[in-house]
Amino acid sequence: MSRFAEEFGQTLSAAFSICKKQKHSRESQIEASLERIRAKAMAMQHTEELNEVIGLFCEQYDILGINPVCAHLSLIDVENNRFSLAPHR
């Protein structure tokens, strides 16, 4: 019984270790995707490049296996002090 308890404890410990590594791996994937999007957005020189950023955003969703139901983009018009919505489904 003592040996069984020891083996079970080691197996449980290994399972927890695997889960922890998987969680860390997933967090790293998400962080890498966010960094790619952030870098692309920061490199924008013209508003026409916004489509590229949005395209990359959608690609990262696919890479991460995320299937969003919907998303929207708010465009801010600073000169006229207003914003508009650009829905995407």
HTML snippet that shows the backbone in 3Dmol.js (N, CA, C, O; Angstrom):
<script src="https://3Dmol.org/build/3Dmol-min.js"></script>
<div id="view" style="width:600px;height:400px;position:relative"></div>
<script>
const pdb = `
ATOM      1  N   MET A   1       0.829  -1.199   0.000  1.00  0.00           N
ATOM      2  CA  MET A   1       0.000   0.000   0.000  1.00  0.00           C
ATOM      3  C   MET A   1       0.872   1.261   0.000  1.00  0.00           C
ATOM      4  O   MET A   1       0.561   2.254  -0.658  1.00  0.00           O
ATOM      5  N   SER A   2       1.956   1.193   0.746  1.00  0.00           N
ATOM      6  CA  SER A   2       2.870   2.328   0.820  1.00  0.00           C
ATOM      7  C   SER A   2       3.505   2.600  -0.542  1.00  0.00           C
ATOM      8  O   SER A   2       3.639   3.751  -0.959  1.00  0.00           O
ATOM      9  N   ARG A   3       3.894   1.525  -1.228  1.00  0.00           N
ATOM     10  CA  ARG A   3       4.503   1.683  -2.549  1.00  0.00           C
ATOM     11  C   ARG A   3       3.486   2.257  -3.543  1.00  0.00           C
ATOM     12  O   ARG A   3       3.831   3.107  -4.363  1.00  0.00           O
ATOM     13  N   PHE A   4       2.240   1.793  -3.467  1.00  0.00           N
ATOM     14  CA  PHE A   4       1.183   2.313  -4.335  1.00  0.00           C
ATOM     15  C   PHE A   4       0.998   3.807  -4.101  1.00  0.00           C
ATOM     16  O   PHE A   4       0.877   4.577  -5.054  1.00  0.00           O
ATOM     17  N   ALA A   5       0.976   4.216  -2.850  1.00  0.00           N
ATOM     18  CA  ALA A   5       0.805   5.628  -2.512  1.00  0.00           C
ATOM     19  C   ALA A   5       1.964   6.449  -3.068  1.00  0.00           C
ATOM     20  O   ALA A   5       1.766   7.556  -3.568  1.00  0.00           O
ATOM     21  N   GLU A   6       3.172   5.900  -2.979  1.00  0.00           N
ATOM     22  CA  GLU A   6       4.349   6.600  -3.487  1.00  0.00           C
ATOM     23  C   GLU A   6       4.276   6.740  -5.013  1.00  0.00           C
ATOM     24  O   GLU A   6       4.536   7.816  -5.552  1.00  0.00           O
ATOM     25  N   GLU A   7       3.925   5.656  -5.702  1.00  0.00           N
ATOM     26  CA  GLU A   7       3.796   5.681  -7.164  1.00  0.00           C
ATOM     27  C   GLU A   7       2.689   6.641  -7.606  1.00  0.00           C
ATOM     28  O   GLU A   7       2.844   7.400  -8.563  1.00  0.00           O
ATOM     29  N   PHE A   8       1.581   6.586  -6.890  1.00  0.00           N
ATOM     30  CA  PHE A   8       0.461   7.460  -7.206  1.00  0.00           C
ATOM     31  C   PHE A   8       0.865   8.926  -7.023  1.00  0.00           C
ATOM     32  O   PHE A   8       0.520   9.776  -7.844  1.00  0.00           O
ATOM     33  N   GLY A   9       1.576   9.208  -5.974  1.00  0.00           N
ATOM     34  CA  GLY A   9       2.051  10.566  -5.708  1.00  0.00           C
ATOM     35  C   GLY A   9       2.978  11.054  -6.806  1.00  0.00           C
ATOM     36  O   GLY A   9       2.879  12.203  -7.235  1.00  0.00           O
ATOM     37  N   GLN A  10       3.879  10.195  -7.265  1.00  0.00           N
ATOM     38  CA  GLN A  10       4.786  10.574  -8.350  1.00  0.00           C
ATOM     39  C   GLN A  10       4.034  10.807  -9.659  1.00  0.00           C
ATOM     40  O   GLN A  10       4.328  11.745 -10.401  1.00  0.00           O
ATOM     41  N   THR A  11       3.059   9.937  -9.928  1.00  0.00           N
ATOM     42  CA  THR A  11       2.253  10.085 -11.144  1.00  0.00           C
ATOM     43  C   THR A  11       1.454  11.381 -11.097  1.00  0.00           C
ATOM     44  O   THR A  11       1.392  12.111 -12.087  1.00  0.00           O
ATOM     45  N   LEU A  12       0.853  11.664  -9.968  1.00  0.00           N
ATOM     46  CA  LEU A  12       0.085  12.889  -9.802  1.00  0.00           C
ATOM     47  C   LEU A  12       0.983  14.116  -9.942  1.00  0.00           C
ATOM     48  O   LEU A  12       0.598  15.106 -10.564  1.00  0.00           O
ATOM     49  N   SER A  13       2.157  14.047  -9.372  1.00  0.00           N
ATOM     50  CA  SER A  13       3.113  15.150  -9.468  1.00  0.00           C
ATOM     51  C   SER A  13       3.521  15.370 -10.922  1.00  0.00           C
ATOM     52  O   SER A  13       3.621  16.512 -11.371  1.00  0.00           O
ATOM     53  N   ALA A  14       3.754  14.293 -11.654  1.00  0.00           N
ATOM     54  CA  ALA A  14       4.123  14.408 -13.069  1.00  0.00           C
ATOM     55  C   ALA A  14       2.974  15.012 -13.873  1.00  0.00           C
ATOM     56  O   ALA A  14       3.203  15.835 -14.759  1.00  0.00           O
ATOM     57  N   ALA A  15       1.752  14.612 -13.571  1.00  0.00           N
ATOM     58  CA  ALA A  15       0.583  15.147 -14.277  1.00  0.00           C
ATOM     59  C   ALA A  15       0.443  16.644 -14.017  1.00  0.00           C
ATOM     60  O   ALA A  15       0.169  17.409 -14.942  1.00  0.00           O
ATOM     61  N   PHE A  16       0.627  17.062 -12.778  1.00  0.00           N
ATOM     62  CA  PHE A  16       0.562  18.490 -12.449  1.00  0.00           C
ATOM     63  C   PHE A  16       1.664  19.258 -13.175  1.00  0.00           C
ATOM     64  O   PHE A  16       1.442  20.368 -13.658  1.00  0.00           O
ATOM     65  N   SER A  17       2.834  18.668 -13.248  1.00  0.00           N
ATOM     66  CA  SER A  17       3.955  19.310 -13.942  1.00  0.00           C
ATOM     67  C   SER A  17       3.653  19.491 -15.422  1.00  0.00           C
ATOM     68  O   SER A  17       3.952  20.541 -15.991  1.00  0.00           O
ATOM     69  N   ILE A  18       3.062  18.480 -16.052  1.00  0.00           N
ATOM     70  CA  ILE A  18       2.693  18.563 -17.464  1.00  0.00           C
ATOM     71  C   ILE A  18       1.648  19.645 -17.672  1.00  0.00           C
ATOM     72  O   ILE A  18       1.756  20.436 -18.610  1.00  0.00           O
ATOM     73  N   CYS A  19       0.633  19.694 -16.809  1.00  0.00           N
ATOM     74  CA  CYS A  19      -0.412  20.723 -16.917  1.00  0.00           C
ATOM     75  C   CYS A  19       0.182  22.124 -16.784  1.00  0.00           C
ATOM     76  O   CYS A  19      -0.195  23.041 -17.513  1.00  0.00           O
ATOM     77  N   LYS A  20       1.103  22.273 -15.856  1.00  0.00           N
ATOM     78  CA  LYS A  20       1.738  23.572 -15.637  1.00  0.00           C
ATOM     79  C   LYS A  20       2.543  23.991 -16.868  1.00  0.00           C
ATOM     80  O   LYS A  20       2.515  25.157 -17.263  1.00  0.00           O
ATOM     81  N   LYS A  21       3.265  23.032 -17.477  1.00  0.00           N
ATOM     82  CA  LYS A  21       4.038  23.329 -18.677  1.00  0.00           C
ATOM     83  C   LYS A  21       3.127  23.680 -19.845  1.00  0.00           C
ATOM     84  O   LYS A  21       3.439  24.583 -20.622  1.00  0.00           O
ATOM     85  N   GLN A  22       2.006  22.977 -19.980  1.00  0.00           N
ATOM     86  CA  GLN A  22       1.058  23.275 -21.053  1.00  0.00           C
ATOM     87  C   GLN A  22       0.468  24.676 -20.877  1.00  0.00           C
ATOM     88  O   GLN A  22       0.327  25.424 -21.844  1.00  0.00           O
ATOM     89  N   LYS A  23       0.133  25.015 -19.660  1.00  0.00           N
ATOM     90  CA  LYS A  23      -0.426  26.350 -19.389  1.00  0.00           C
ATOM     91  C   LYS A  23       0.599  27.426 -19.714  1.00  0.00           C
ATOM     92  O   LYS A  23       0.266  28.445 -20.319  1.00  0.00           O
ATOM     93  N   HIS A  24       1.841  27.200 -19.314  1.00  0.00           N
ATOM     94  CA  HIS A  24       2.901  28.164 -19.589  1.00  0.00           C
ATOM     95  C   HIS A  24       3.125  28.277 -21.097  1.00  0.00           C
ATOM     96  O   HIS A  24       3.338  29.378 -21.605  1.00  0.00           O
ATOM     97  N   SER A  25       3.082  27.174 -21.804  1.00  0.00           N
ATOM     98  CA  SER A  25       3.251  27.170 -23.254  1.00  0.00           C
ATOM     99  C   SER A  25       2.145  27.973 -23.929  1.00  0.00           C
ATOM    100  O   SER A  25       2.408  28.758 -24.840  1.00  0.00           O
ATOM    101  N   ARG A  26       0.910  27.774 -23.482  1.00  0.00           N
ATOM    102  CA  ARG A  26      -0.225  28.508 -24.050  1.00  0.00           C
ATOM    103  C   ARG A  26      -0.085  30.008 -23.783  1.00  0.00           C
ATOM    104  O   ARG A  26      -0.328  30.826 -24.670  1.00  0.00           O
ATOM    105  N   GLU A  27       0.305  30.361 -22.568  1.00  0.00           N
ATOM    106  CA  GLU A  27       0.505  31.774 -22.245  1.00  0.00           C
ATOM    107  C   GLU A  27       1.604  32.384 -23.109  1.00  0.00           C
ATOM    108  O   GLU A  27       1.510  33.544 -23.509  1.00  0.00           O
ATOM    109  N   SER A  28       2.637  31.610 -23.394  1.00  0.00           N
ATOM    110  CA  SER A  28       3.725  32.088 -24.248  1.00  0.00           C
ATOM    111  C   SER A  28       3.238  32.300 -25.678  1.00  0.00           C
ATOM    112  O   SER A  28       3.626  33.271 -26.326  1.00  0.00           O
ATOM    113  N   GLN A  29       2.389  31.395 -26.174  1.00  0.00           N
ATOM    114  CA  GLN A  29       1.824  31.542 -27.517  1.00  0.00           C
ATOM    115  C   GLN A  29       0.980  32.818 -27.610  1.00  0.00           C
ATOM    116  O   GLN A  29       1.085  33.575 -28.575  1.00  0.00           O
ATOM    117  N   ILE A  30       0.159  33.038 -26.613  1.00  0.00           N
ATOM    118  CA  ILE A  30      -0.697  34.222 -26.599  1.00  0.00           C
ATOM    119  C   ILE A  30       0.150  35.489 -26.542  1.00  0.00           C
ATOM    120  O   ILE A  30      -0.116  36.451 -27.263  1.00  0.00           O
ATOM    121  N   GLU A  31       1.152  35.491 -25.701  1.00  0.00           N
ATOM    122  CA  GLU A  31       2.027  36.659 -25.572  1.00  0.00           C
ATOM    123  C   GLU A  31       2.760  36.933 -26.882  1.00  0.00           C
ATOM    124  O   GLU A  31       2.920  38.091 -27.269  1.00  0.00           O
ATOM    125  N   ALA A  32       3.205  35.887 -27.566  1.00  0.00           N
ATOM    126  CA  ALA A  32       3.891  36.058 -28.851  1.00  0.00           C
ATOM    127  C   ALA A  32       2.944  36.656 -29.889  1.00  0.00           C
ATOM    128  O   ALA A  32       3.337  37.534 -30.656  1.00  0.00           O
ATOM    129  N   SER A  33       1.704  36.185 -29.914  1.00  0.00           N
ATOM    130  CA  SER A  33       0.711  36.733 -30.844  1.00  0.00           C
ATOM    131  C   SER A  33       0.446  38.198 -30.552  1.00  0.00           C
ATOM    132  O   SER A  33       0.402  39.021 -31.467  1.00  0.00           O
ATOM    133  N   LEU A  34       0.270  38.526 -29.282  1.00  0.00           N
ATOM    134  CA  LEU A  34       0.050  39.920 -28.906  1.00  0.00           C
ATOM    135  C   LEU A  34       1.223  40.802 -29.310  1.00  0.00           C
ATOM    136  O   LEU A  34       1.033  41.929 -29.766  1.00  0.00           O
ATOM    137  N   GLU A  35       2.426  40.289 -29.144  1.00  0.00           N
ATOM    138  CA  GLU A  35       3.611  41.064 -29.493  1.00  0.00           C
ATOM    139  C   GLU A  35       3.696  41.300 -31.001  1.00  0.00           C
ATOM    140  O   GLU A  35       4.093  42.382 -31.436  1.00  0.00           O
ATOM    141  N   ARG A  36       3.323  40.290 -31.809  1.00  0.00           N
ATOM    142  CA  ARG A  36       3.321  40.466 -33.261  1.00  0.00           C
ATOM    143  C   ARG A  36       2.330  41.563 -33.663  1.00  0.00           C
ATOM    144  O   ARG A  36       2.633  42.412 -34.502  1.00  0.00           O
ATOM    145  N   ILE A  37       1.146  41.530 -33.054  1.00  0.00           N
ATOM    146  CA  ILE A  37       0.128  42.545 -33.359  1.00  0.00           C
ATOM    147  C   ILE A  37       0.595  43.920 -32.895  1.00  0.00           C
ATOM    148  O   ILE A  37       0.468  44.904 -33.623  1.00  0.00           O
ATOM    149  N   ARG A  38       1.129  43.981 -31.700  1.00  0.00           N
ATOM    150  CA  ARG A  38       1.613  45.250 -31.146  1.00  0.00           C
ATOM    151  C   ARG A  38       2.710  45.847 -32.032  1.00  0.00           C
ATOM    152  O   ARG A  38       2.698  47.045 -32.314  1.00  0.00           O
ATOM    153  N   ALA A  39       3.658  45.012 -32.469  1.00  0.00           N
ATOM    154  CA  ALA A  39       4.759  45.487 -33.309  1.00  0.00           C
ATOM    155  C   ALA A  39       4.237  46.000 -34.645  1.00  0.00           C
ATOM    156  O   ALA A  39       4.686  47.038 -35.131  1.00  0.00           O
ATOM    157  N   LYS A  40       3.294  45.280 -35.240  1.00  0.00           N
ATOM    158  CA  LYS A  40       2.718  45.704 -36.519  1.00  0.00           C
ATOM    159  C   LYS A  40       1.987  47.036 -36.359  1.00  0.00           C
ATOM    160  O   LYS A  40       2.118  47.925 -37.201  1.00  0.00           O
ATOM    161  N   ALA A  41       1.227  47.171 -35.291  1.00  0.00           N
ATOM    162  CA  ALA A  41       0.490  48.411 -35.052  1.00  0.00           C
ATOM    163  C   ALA A  41       1.441  49.581 -34.806  1.00  0.00           C
ATOM    164  O   ALA A  41       1.208  50.683 -35.302  1.00  0.00           O
ATOM    165  N   MET A  42       2.496  49.349 -34.054  1.00  0.00           N
ATOM    166  CA  MET A  42       3.444  50.421 -33.756  1.00  0.00           C
ATOM    167  C   MET A  42       4.239  50.829 -35.000  1.00  0.00           C
ATOM    168  O   MET A  42       4.713  51.962 -35.087  1.00  0.00           O
ATOM    169  N   ALA A  43       4.386  49.914 -35.959  1.00  0.00           N
ATOM    170  CA  ALA A  43       5.149  50.198 -37.176  1.00  0.00           C
ATOM    171  C   ALA A  43       4.308  50.916 -38.226  1.00  0.00           C
ATOM    172  O   ALA A  43       4.832  51.331 -39.260  1.00  0.00           O
ATOM    173  N   MET A  44       3.013  51.063 -37.970  1.00  0.00           N
ATOM    174  CA  MET A  44       2.138  51.727 -38.942  1.00  0.00           C
ATOM    175  C   MET A  44       2.605  53.153 -39.210  1.00  0.00           C
ATOM    176  O   MET A  44       2.912  53.908 -38.288  1.00  0.00           O
ATOM    177  N   GLN A  45       2.650  53.505 -40.490  1.00  0.00           N
ATOM    178  CA  GLN A  45       3.005  54.860 -40.890  1.00  0.00           C
ATOM    179  C   GLN A  45       1.804  55.609 -41.454  1.00  0.00           C
ATOM    180  O   GLN A  45       1.751  56.838 -41.393  1.00  0.00           O
ATOM    181  N   HIS A  46       0.836  54.871 -42.006  1.00  0.00           N
ATOM    182  CA  HIS A  46      -0.328  55.469 -42.648  1.00  0.00           C
ATOM    183  C   HIS A  46      -1.582  54.708 -42.239  1.00  0.00           C
ATOM    184  O   HIS A  46      -1.521  53.521 -41.918  1.00  0.00           O
ATOM    185  N   THR A  47      -2.704  55.391 -42.254  1.00  0.00           N
ATOM    186  CA  THR A  47      -3.963  54.744 -41.862  1.00  0.00           C
ATOM    187  C   THR A  47      -4.325  53.596 -42.785  1.00  0.00           C
ATOM    188  O   THR A  47      -5.056  52.693 -42.380  1.00  0.00           O
ATOM    189  N   GLU A  48      -3.828  53.608 -44.025  1.00  0.00           N
ATOM    190  CA  GLU A  48      -4.119  52.525 -44.959  1.00  0.00           C
ATOM    191  C   GLU A  48      -3.550  51.188 -44.467  1.00  0.00           C
ATOM    192  O   GLU A  48      -4.004  50.125 -44.890  1.00  0.00           O
ATOM    193  N   GLU A  49      -2.571  51.245 -43.590  1.00  0.00           N
ATOM    194  CA  GLU A  49      -1.947  50.030 -43.064  1.00  0.00           C
ATOM    195  C   GLU A  49      -2.799  49.356 -41.989  1.00  0.00           C
ATOM    196  O   GLU A  49      -2.472  48.262 -41.530  1.00  0.00           O
ATOM    197  N   LEU A  50      -3.881  50.002 -41.593  1.00  0.00           N
ATOM    198  CA  LEU A  50      -4.755  49.432 -40.567  1.00  0.00           C
ATOM    199  C   LEU A  50      -5.322  48.085 -41.021  1.00  0.00           C
ATOM    200  O   LEU A  50      -5.483  47.177 -40.205  1.00  0.00           O
ATOM    201  N   ASN A  51      -5.626  47.947 -42.317  1.00  0.00           N
ATOM    202  CA  ASN A  51      -6.123  46.672 -42.822  1.00  0.00           C
ATOM    203  C   ASN A  51      -5.123  45.544 -42.592  1.00  0.00           C
ATOM    204  O   ASN A  51      -5.518  44.416 -42.298  1.00  0.00           O
ATOM    205  N   GLU A  52      -3.836  45.837 -42.723  1.00  0.00           N
ATOM    206  CA  GLU A  52      -2.800  44.834 -42.484  1.00  0.00           C
ATOM    207  C   GLU A  52      -2.788  44.411 -41.020  1.00  0.00           C
ATOM    208  O   GLU A  52      -2.646  43.228 -40.710  1.00  0.00           O
ATOM    209  N   VAL A  53      -2.938  45.377 -40.126  1.00  0.00           N
ATOM    210  CA  VAL A  53      -2.959  45.079 -38.694  1.00  0.00           C
ATOM    211  C   VAL A  53      -4.176  44.210 -38.360  1.00  0.00           C
ATOM    212  O   VAL A  53      -4.068  43.242 -37.608  1.00  0.00           O
ATOM    213  N   ILE A  54      -5.320  44.564 -38.919  1.00  0.00           N
ATOM    214  CA  ILE A  54      -6.531  43.786 -38.668  1.00  0.00           C
ATOM    215  C   ILE A  54      -6.381  42.379 -39.244  1.00  0.00           C
ATOM    216  O   ILE A  54      -6.814  41.404 -38.629  1.00  0.00           O
ATOM    217  N   GLY A  55      -5.767  42.274 -40.422  1.00  0.00           N
ATOM    218  CA  GLY A  55      -5.516  40.958 -41.013  1.00  0.00           C
ATOM    219  C   GLY A  55      -4.619  40.115 -40.128  1.00  0.00           C
ATOM    220  O   GLY A  55      -4.874  38.926 -39.935  1.00  0.00           O
ATOM    221  N   LEU A  56      -3.575  40.715 -39.591  1.00  0.00           N
ATOM    222  CA  LEU A  56      -2.674  40.000 -38.688  1.00  0.00           C
ATOM    223  C   LEU A  56      -3.410  39.573 -37.427  1.00  0.00           C
ATOM    224  O   LEU A  56      -3.206  38.469 -36.921  1.00  0.00           O
ATOM    225  N   PHE A  57      -4.265  40.455 -36.924  1.00  0.00           N
ATOM    226  CA  PHE A  57      -5.068  40.153 -35.743  1.00  0.00           C
ATOM    227  C   PHE A  57      -5.894  38.885 -35.978  1.00  0.00           C
ATOM    228  O   PHE A  57      -5.941  37.996 -35.128  1.00  0.00           O
ATOM    229  N   CYS A  58      -6.548  38.818 -37.153  1.00  0.00           N
ATOM    230  CA  CYS A  58      -7.371  37.639 -37.488  1.00  0.00           C
ATOM    231  C   CYS A  58      -6.505  36.394 -37.663  1.00  0.00           C
ATOM    232  O   CYS A  58      -6.903  35.304 -37.254  1.00  0.00           O
ATOM    233  N   GLU A  59      -5.331  36.545 -38.263  1.00  0.00           N
ATOM    234  CA  GLU A  59      -4.409  35.414 -38.417  1.00  0.00           C
ATOM    235  C   GLU A  59      -4.001  34.855 -37.062  1.00  0.00           C
ATOM    236  O   GLU A  59      -3.920  33.639 -36.885  1.00  0.00           O
ATOM    237  N   GLN A  60      -3.745  35.736 -36.112  1.00  0.00           N
ATOM    238  CA  GLN A  60      -3.325  35.296 -34.782  1.00  0.00           C
ATOM    239  C   GLN A  60      -4.447  34.540 -34.073  1.00  0.00           C
ATOM    240  O   GLN A  60      -4.195  33.577 -33.349  1.00  0.00           O
ATOM    241  N   TYR A  61      -5.685  34.982 -34.286  1.00  0.00           N
ATOM    242  CA  TYR A  61      -6.818  34.213 -33.761  1.00  0.00           C
ATOM    243  C   TYR A  61      -6.775  32.789 -34.300  1.00  0.00           C
ATOM    244  O   TYR A  61      -6.940  31.827 -33.550  1.00  0.00           O
ATOM    245  N   ASP A  62      -6.552  32.663 -35.612  1.00  0.00           N
ATOM    246  CA  ASP A  62      -6.502  31.333 -36.230  1.00  0.00           C
ATOM    247  C   ASP A  62      -5.364  30.500 -35.661  1.00  0.00           C
ATOM    248  O   ASP A  62      -5.547  29.324 -35.347  1.00  0.00           O
ATOM    249  N   ILE A  63      -4.198  31.103 -35.528  1.00  0.00           N
ATOM    250  CA  ILE A  63      -3.029  30.392 -34.996  1.00  0.00           C
ATOM    251  C   ILE A  63      -3.310  29.874 -33.583  1.00  0.00           C
ATOM    252  O   ILE A  63      -2.923  28.760 -33.229  1.00  0.00           O
ATOM    253  N   LEU A  64      -3.987  30.699 -32.785  1.00  0.00           N
ATOM    254  CA  LEU A  64      -4.277  30.316 -31.402  1.00  0.00           C
ATOM    255  C   LEU A  64      -5.493  29.397 -31.289  1.00  0.00           C
ATOM    256  O   LEU A  64      -5.795  28.893 -30.207  1.00  0.00           O
ATOM    257  N   GLY A  65      -6.186  29.182 -32.400  1.00  0.00           N
ATOM    258  CA  GLY A  65      -7.362  28.315 -32.367  1.00  0.00           C
ATOM    259  C   GLY A  65      -8.568  28.969 -31.724  1.00  0.00           C
ATOM    260  O   GLY A  65      -9.437  28.288 -31.180  1.00  0.00           O
ATOM    261  N   ILE A  66      -8.621  30.282 -31.786  1.00  0.00           N
ATOM    262  CA  ILE A  66      -9.732  31.031 -31.208  1.00  0.00           C
ATOM    263  C   ILE A  66     -10.711  31.361 -32.330  1.00  0.00           C
ATOM    264  O   ILE A  66     -10.313  31.867 -33.379  1.00  0.00           O
ATOM    265  N   ASN A  67     -11.975  31.077 -32.109  1.00  0.00           N
ATOM    266  CA  ASN A  67     -13.007  31.359 -33.103  1.00  0.00           C
ATOM    267  C   ASN A  67     -13.976  32.380 -32.514  1.00  0.00           C
ATOM    268  O   ASN A  67     -14.990  32.014 -31.920  1.00  0.00           O
ATOM    269  N   PRO A  68     -13.653  33.681 -32.685  1.00  0.00           N
ATOM    270  CA  PRO A  68     -14.518  34.698 -32.085  1.00  0.00           C
ATOM    271  C   PRO A  68     -15.890  34.729 -32.762  1.00  0.00           C
ATOM    272  O   PRO A  68     -16.005  34.511 -33.969  1.00  0.00           O
ATOM    273  N   VAL A  69     -16.911  34.999 -31.978  1.00  0.00           N
ATOM    274  CA  VAL A  69     -18.262  35.108 -32.511  1.00  0.00           C
ATOM    275  C   VAL A  69     -18.395  36.394 -33.306  1.00  0.00           C
ATOM    276  O   VAL A  69     -18.966  36.394 -34.397  1.00  0.00           O
ATOM    277  N   CYS A  70     -17.876  37.486 -32.772  1.00  0.00           N
ATOM    278  CA  CYS A  70     -17.889  38.752 -33.501  1.00  0.00           C
ATOM    279  C   CYS A  70     -16.832  39.680 -32.903  1.00  0.00           C
ATOM    280  O   CYS A  70     -16.304  39.444 -31.816  1.00  0.00           O
ATOM    281  N   ALA A  71     -16.551  40.720 -33.640  1.00  0.00           N
ATOM    282  CA  ALA A  71     -15.604  41.735 -33.175  1.00  0.00           C
ATOM    283  C   ALA A  71     -16.032  43.058 -33.797  1.00  0.00           C
ATOM    284  O   ALA A  71     -16.753  43.071 -34.794  1.00  0.00           O
ATOM    285  N   HIS A  72     -15.597  44.152 -33.224  1.00  0.00           N
ATOM    286  CA  HIS A  72     -15.865  45.444 -33.851  1.00  0.00           C
ATOM    287  C   HIS A  72     -14.673  46.361 -33.637  1.00  0.00           C
ATOM    288  O   HIS A  72     -13.857  46.170 -32.735  1.00  0.00           O
ATOM    289  N   LEU A  73     -14.607  47.337 -34.479  1.00  0.00           N
ATOM    290  CA  LEU A  73     -13.513  48.284 -34.462  1.00  0.00           C
ATOM    291  C   LEU A  73     -14.099  49.681 -34.337  1.00  0.00           C
ATOM    292  O   LEU A  73     -15.004  50.046 -35.087  1.00  0.00           O
ATOM    293  N   SER A  74     -13.596  50.450 -33.410  1.00  0.00           N
ATOM    294  CA  SER A  74     -14.032  51.839 -33.263  1.00  0.00           C
ATOM    295  C   SER A  74     -13.006  52.735 -33.927  1.00  0.00           C
ATOM    296  O   SER A  74     -11.823  52.689 -33.590  1.00  0.00           O
ATOM    297  N   LEU A  75     -13.448  53.539 -34.856  1.00  0.00           N
ATOM    298  CA  LEU A  75     -12.570  54.481 -35.532  1.00  0.00           C
ATOM    299  C   LEU A  75     -12.816  55.874 -34.959  1.00  0.00           C
ATOM    300  O   LEU A  75     -13.948  56.358 -34.945  1.00  0.00           O
ATOM    301  N   ILE A  76     -11.763  56.503 -34.496  1.00  0.00           N
ATOM    302  CA  ILE A  76     -11.890  57.808 -33.855  1.00  0.00           C
ATOM    303  C   ILE A  76     -11.493  58.905 -34.837  1.00  0.00           C
ATOM    304  O   ILE A  76     -10.409  58.878 -35.421  1.00  0.00           O
ATOM    305  N   ASP A  77     -12.387  59.862 -35.003  1.00  0.00           N
ATOM    306  CA  ASP A  77     -12.148  61.030 -35.856  1.00  0.00           C
ATOM    307  C   ASP A  77     -11.820  62.190 -34.921  1.00  0.00           C
ATOM    308  O   ASP A  77     -12.722  62.863 -34.422  1.00  0.00           O
ATOM    309  N   VAL A  78     -10.536  62.423 -34.685  1.00  0.00           N
ATOM    310  CA  VAL A  78     -10.085  63.421 -33.724  1.00  0.00           C
ATOM    311  C   VAL A  78     -10.493  64.826 -34.159  1.00  0.00           C
ATOM    312  O   VAL A  78     -10.888  65.649 -33.332  1.00  0.00           O
ATOM    313  N   GLU A  79     -10.395  65.093 -35.458  1.00  0.00           N
ATOM    314  CA  GLU A  79     -10.708  66.438 -35.953  1.00  0.00           C
ATOM    315  C   GLU A  79     -12.158  66.834 -35.679  1.00  0.00           C
ATOM    316  O   GLU A  79     -12.435  67.991 -35.361  1.00  0.00           O
ATOM    317  N   ASN A  80     -13.074  65.888 -35.799  1.00  0.00           N
ATOM    318  CA  ASN A  80     -14.495  66.178 -35.588  1.00  0.00           C
ATOM    319  C   ASN A  80     -14.993  65.733 -34.217  1.00  0.00           C
ATOM    320  O   ASN A  80     -16.184  65.832 -33.922  1.00  0.00           O
ATOM    321  N   ASN A  81     -14.074  65.241 -33.375  1.00  0.00           N
ATOM    322  CA  ASN A  81     -14.399  64.821 -32.013  1.00  0.00           C
ATOM    323  C   ASN A  81     -15.548  63.804 -31.982  1.00  0.00           C
ATOM    324  O   ASN A  81     -16.518  63.975 -31.242  1.00  0.00           O
ATOM    325  N   ARG A  82     -15.426  62.751 -32.790  1.00  0.00           N
ATOM    326  CA  ARG A  82     -16.441  61.705 -32.814  1.00  0.00           C
ATOM    327  C   ARG A  82     -15.807  60.381 -33.182  1.00  0.00           C
ATOM    328  O   ARG A  82     -14.641  60.328 -33.571  1.00  0.00           O
ATOM    329  N   PHE A  83     -16.566  59.325 -33.061  1.00  0.00           N
ATOM    330  CA  PHE A  83     -16.073  58.019 -33.466  1.00  0.00           C
ATOM    331  C   PHE A  83     -17.167  57.284 -34.225  1.00  0.00           C
ATOM    332  O   PHE A  83     -18.349  57.606 -34.105  1.00  0.00           O
ATOM    333  N   SER A  84     -16.761  56.304 -34.998  1.00  0.00           N
ATOM    334  CA  SER A  84     -17.712  55.483 -35.732  1.00  0.00           C
ATOM    335  C   SER A  84     -17.373  54.021 -35.491  1.00  0.00           C
ATOM    336  O   SER A  84     -16.234  53.688 -35.167  1.00  0.00           O
ATOM    337  N   LEU A  85     -18.339  53.172 -35.647  1.00  0.00           N
ATOM    338  CA  LEU A  85     -18.151  51.742 -35.434  1.00  0.00           C
ATOM    339  C   LEU A  85     -18.051  51.052 -36.781  1.00  0.00           C
ATOM    340  O   LEU A  85     -18.769  51.381 -37.724  1.00  0.00           O
ATOM    341  N   ALA A  86     -17.151  50.095 -36.849  1.00  0.00           N
ATOM    342  CA  ALA A  86     -17.019  49.286 -38.062  1.00  0.00           C
ATOM    343  C   ALA A  86     -17.224  47.836 -37.638  1.00  0.00           C
ATOM    344  O   ALA A  86     -16.247  47.149 -37.339  1.00  0.00           O
ATOM    345  N   PRO A  87     -18.470  47.348 -37.604  1.00  0.00           N
ATOM    346  CA  PRO A  87     -18.712  45.974 -37.130  1.00  0.00           C
ATOM    347  C   PRO A  87     -18.173  44.939 -38.095  1.00  0.00           C
ATOM    348  O   PRO A  87     -18.143  45.161 -39.305  1.00  0.00           O
ATOM    349  N   HIS A  88     -17.751  43.814 -37.560  1.00  0.00           N
ATOM    350  CA  HIS A  88     -17.267  42.694 -38.359  1.00  0.00           C
ATOM    351  C   HIS A  88     -17.781  41.406 -37.723  1.00  0.00           C
ATOM    352  O   HIS A  88     -17.590  41.183 -36.527  1.00  0.00           O
ATOM    353  N   ARG A  89     -18.415  40.581 -38.498  1.00  0.00           N
ATOM    354  CA  ARG A  89     -18.929  39.290 -37.991  1.00  0.00           C
ATOM    355  C   ARG A  89     -18.380  38.158 -38.799  1.00  0.00           C
ATOM    356  O   ARG A  89     -18.694  36.999 -38.530  1.00  0.00           O
TER     357      ARG A  89
END
`;
const viewer = $3Dmol.createViewer("view");
viewer.addModel(pdb, "pdb");
viewer.setStyle({}, {cartoon: {color: "spectrum"}});
viewer.zoomTo();
viewer.render();
</script>
